[in-house]
Amino acid sequence: MAFITANWNPLGEAFYRKIELYEMGWSLRDGLKECLVAAAPYGGPIALLRQPQRPSSSARPLLEIYSSSGANMASFPWKSGPVRQLGWTVCDDLLCIQEDGTVLIYDLFGAFKRHFSMGNEVVQNHVLEAKVFHSPYGTGVAIVTGASRFTLATNIDDLKLRRLPEVPGLQVAPSCWAVLTQDRQTKVLLANGADLYILDNTSCTPVTPPGLSPQACSIVNMAVSFSYKYLALFTDSGHLWMGSANLKDKLSEVDTKVRTPPKQMVWCRRPKSQQPSVVIMWDRLLLVAGECKDTIQYTLDEESVCIAELDGVRIVGGSRHELLQEVPSACQDIFKIASMAPGALLLEAHKEYEKSSQKADEYLREIKEQSVLGEAVRQCVEAAGYEHEPETQKTLLRAASFGKCFLSNYPPEPFVNMCRDLKVLNSVRDYTVGIPLTHTQYKQMTVQVLIDRLVYRQLYPLAIEICRYLKTPEYQGVSRVLKHWACCKVQQKEEPDESIARAVSVKLGEAAGISYSEIAARAYECGRTELAIKLLEFEPRSGEQVPLLLKMKRSQLALSKAIESGDTDLVYTVVTYLKNEMNRGDFFMTLRNQPVALSLYRQFCKHQEQDTLKDLFNQDDDHQELGNFYVKASYKEKKLEARLSLLQSAVDEYNKAKNEFGAKATEEEMKLLRFQRRLDEEKGEALLGLSLQETLHALLTSNFHKQAEQLYRDFRVPDKRYWWLKLTALAEKEDWEEMEKFAKSKKSPIGYLPFVEVCVKRHNKYEAKKYVSKVTPEQKVKAHLAIGDLEGAAEAAIERRSEGEISTVLSRCSPTTDRALLERLNRARSTAAKKHLLSHDSEALQASSAFKTVMSSVKVECVVKERCEIGEGPVWEEKEGTLLFVDISGQQIHRWNPATNQKETVATDKFVGCAVPRRSGGYVIGEGRSFRALDWESKSISTIAVIDEDKPNNRFNDGKVDPAGRLFAGTMAMEERPTVLELKQGSLFSLNQDHIVVKHFNQVDISNGLDWSLDHNTFYYIDSLTYTVEAFNYDINTGRISNRRMVYKMEEGEGIPDGMCIDADGRLWVACYNGGRVIQIDTQTGVRLQTVKLPVDKTTSCCFGGRDYSDLYVTSACKGMDEADMAKQPQAGCVFRITGLGAKGVPANSFAG
């Protein structure tokens, strides 16, 4: 304990100590003499600009960069102009401010990055003095010129120069000045003799420090604290004034007894400390002054430099690197002589315990009696963080651990976090790394910034080890480090492209969240185009490949990649680029070699560039499309002659294409247009542009029956259509007399029920009755009902002995209907029903015989014999001829090849509910609560989107892709055991090709089987614990579902509905969990058509597959079964194949994103 406090020096109520950080590893013959020195805060690097010992015409200054331990990082002769100041940015880039106002920026290793100028005024008057400062905006530069004018740049990354106002009476350089950052404003405080001024953007304001000693004739030095909250002024009388930076409050004033202006003055103040102190340095003296009149003095035996830090001052000399700081209160409480603080007693108790002394118990009792054991542990943990020596850290942490053993509810996090923090800090403080961070600085800096610093220094192995040790998320930790490594690797010009590409691929292969396109872009910036192209081959996202390929002028390759991706927007992007970059001939030639791109460009031209589309068709001699083009163009022409000319061109093109129908139809359109023109001229009817049907209707409603007849004959309008047109036209006019003549003119090709219906529609039952007698027997009932003749309808229905028609008539009867008529109808229906039943029994007997024949050919076999805990989500991959399925709780995705009977597997980190193929390659899976992308070859998995963030206990279950390429998948709560879970926690989601997630509904128990009707208008869905199969209306364009309804209710003994699929006849096949079967359901009638039983109870899902999709694959589960159950069902968890069903499936859809 005496050793620890040996270097403590009291100052007021506080103590200060100097800690030796390193013996410097550099070899400086004359130390820091005649050197321009700049050191970055937070234990950053040190830059030295040394003049040669023997100046000569050829000698140049030497710029050197060292780590804080003195390890050389870069060294090169300075070949530019005279340097006034060195400084470091917040990103550890070196700023060299030249006399002419040019600022040159270098990285840690001396590589030039860029430069900028501080303006013409600075160039003309030269830089007298400069300072580099840090503010909320970033790194800034402040300059005073030979004309005593100040220029500021508050952020060198967004350069905006500000020339500050003149200072009245300032003819020479100010005696001292500093930069202040207050209230997000940057100002300059300067001293001109004893006068102080604050310069901002618009004004120069004189200020007076409160309580400044009247003995001062001039302020010769000033210092602003690390946080810009406090200000120190040193006068020519040797007085040190300390106060707030806004010059409103005075903290103290100390007479240092030294009148010589100091070389350097910096604040030394720990965060949250109540003790203000300033470190003042002369050639051989270092003085620490605080609130009290006393000071601490240290003798310097070599040239040194002070660097202000957040919680102290670093002192760099030619041979040593030290840290001067106020002793933290936790360390004072524990190590101060005769301290009775809880932490001190606990430390003594632990020391006695290690000696096996009974005094340990006495100390512990004393701590417990005061009820401060928790405080004692906290003090020891906190003090460990402030100590630099690992042995002292261990002693304190062991004492804290010892004390924790006697506390029942002490939280473990502070102790564990401190152990982790110290392990990281000790690793970066190591001499070979040379970053002497304190715990306070580390917490202020954050882990991410520390990792960035290690990466900038190319200490990749250490950065990766720290990321893994701290369990930093991969995309923020290891992946980020590896990406920087790869970007650095591609700059190694001596290594061949193939070697670098291979090394990067091997190193980054398993890492998630790394964009190869960014690495390729870096390679391209370094002039290594071929390497960039090789790296892009590893980029799975075409959207990232294509823009860079275009930037590299590899447009052909970009177009091929865009087409391979299946992303039409990406193809359009490339095509637009090619169009702007190439001449017209080369552009068309390029598209001709890429049919997909050509097709898409044609689609674009149809809407945007009609003339270009015509040129394309001409170049390809595509007469059919040219004909279509002329036809469409004709509709945009208002003048008839121009329209006819275009239509004639279309006829010519159709003839060349040997499209007789197209040519004939276009000629008839021309004929119709000429007919319409003649009628317009003769009758004044505006018919031009109407269709043939519209023209006929217009003529008939205008009483031009002769012209309508002529048009009917000339264009060979079908009789039925013409009769319908004329009938509706006459009904609209209510020309009943002409309608009756028309009906009698000849036998109606459409029958006479339409006559009845149009009359009734026009509320004229009198006219309708005229046509009822002419209606055929099959339509008599409808005709009588249409005119309200219930008795006539009954007679017609009884006469035909039709049970359906009799029932229809009965449904139209009311309580006032004649009882005798009702009895006759009921007797007739009963008689008809008996007759129908006899006929139905005969048909059923025949159907039963046929069903037995089919079922006798059904075969069930176990094909994948390795058990799954919960097998689910089978999908047949047609191109590969493989069956894809998942083991949910086994956290595996399987791909089985029936031809070879080989099975491949990819393991996942969490429960995986579904896996579906992706059009762009690979798969999309529902893992845990995330949609994720899986690359099968590399086994890499990356997250696309996360759902149910408010329900951490949820997971994905079954999922399937709709015909438009959206992935639908539902969630459920984690099961305690099969089907035992928290209810109503799940939801149904969809993921579109743009990776946008939509929630369709919630309150789901177990989201399971799903599929779509063959016309894509109906969505089928199973929420298992409702024991129903449901249907929704489905909009294929938007993915919206509506009108929820039940299709089938599970019967007793059938089990729980699970996964399902649809066959080519539009019928559903449902796997029944705990039912040991799959059933076929007619979606129109809701009737079960077939049942196929399997040798296991827990059947989970099914899909059709095989060469012609006639094989039904069924997955199963074994989770929750005991040994007795497994003995009875040894194939539980296996995959089965059912053949001979007499049904076929349809191919599975792939995700479009």
Buried (B, 14 or more C-beta within 10 A) or exposed (E): BEEBBEEBBEBBEBBBBBBEBBEBBBEBEEBBEEBBBBBBBBBBBBBBBBBEEEEEEEEBBBBBBBBBBBBEBBEBEBEBEEBBBBBBBBBBBBBBBBBBBBBBBBBBEBEEEEBBBBBEBBBEBBBBBBBBBBBEBBBBBBBBBBBBBBBBBBBBEEEEBBBBBEBEEBEEBBBBBBBBBBEEEBBBBBBBBBBBBBBBEEEBEEEEBEEBBEEBEBBBBBBBBBEBBBBBBBBBBBBBBBBBBBBEEBBBBBBBEBEEBBBBBBBBBBEEBEBBBBBBBBEEBBBBBBBBEEBBEBEBEEBBBBBBBBBBBBBBBBBBBBBBBBBBBBBBBBBBEEBEBBBBBBBBBBBBBEEEEEEBEBBBEBBEEEEBBBBBBBBBBBBBBBBBEEEBBBBBBBBBBBBBEBEEEBEEEBBEEBBBBBBBBEBBBEBEBBBBBBBBBBBBBEBEBBBBBBBBBBBBEBBBBBBEEBEBEBBBBBBBBBBBBBBBBBBEEEEEBEEBBEBBBEBBBEBBBBBBBBBBBBBBEBEBBBBBBBBBEBBBBBBBBBBBBBEBEBBBBBBBBBBBBBBBEBBBBBBEBBBEEBEEEEBBEBBEEBEBBBEBBBEBBBEEBBEBBBBBBEBBEBBBBBBBBBBBBBEEBEEBEEBBBBBBBBBBBBBBBEBEEBBEBBBBBBEBBEBBBEBBEEEEBEBBBBEBEEBBBBBBBBEBBEBBBEBBEEBEBEEEBBBBBBBBBBBEBEBBEBBBEBBEEEEBEBBBBBBBBBBBEBEBBEBBBBBBEBBEEEBBBBBBBBBEBBEBBBBBBBEBBBBEBBBBBBEEBEEEBEEEBBEBBEEBBEBBEEEBEEEEEEEEEEEEEEEEEEBEEBEBEBBBEEBBBBBBBBBBBBEEBBBBBBBBBBBBBBBBBBEEEEBEEBEBEBBBBBBBBBBBBBBBBBBBBBBBBBBBEBEBBBBBEEBBEEBEEBBBBBBBBBBBBBBBBBBBBEBEEBBEBBEEBBBBBBBBBEEEBBEBBBEBBBBBBBBBBEEBEBBBBBBBBBBBBBBBEBBBEEBBBEEEEEBBEBEEEBBBBBBBBBBEEBBBBBBBBBBBBBBBBBBEEEEBBBEBBBBBBBBBBBBBBBEEBBBBBBBBBBBBBEEEEBEEBBBBBBBBBBEBBBBBBBEBBBBBB
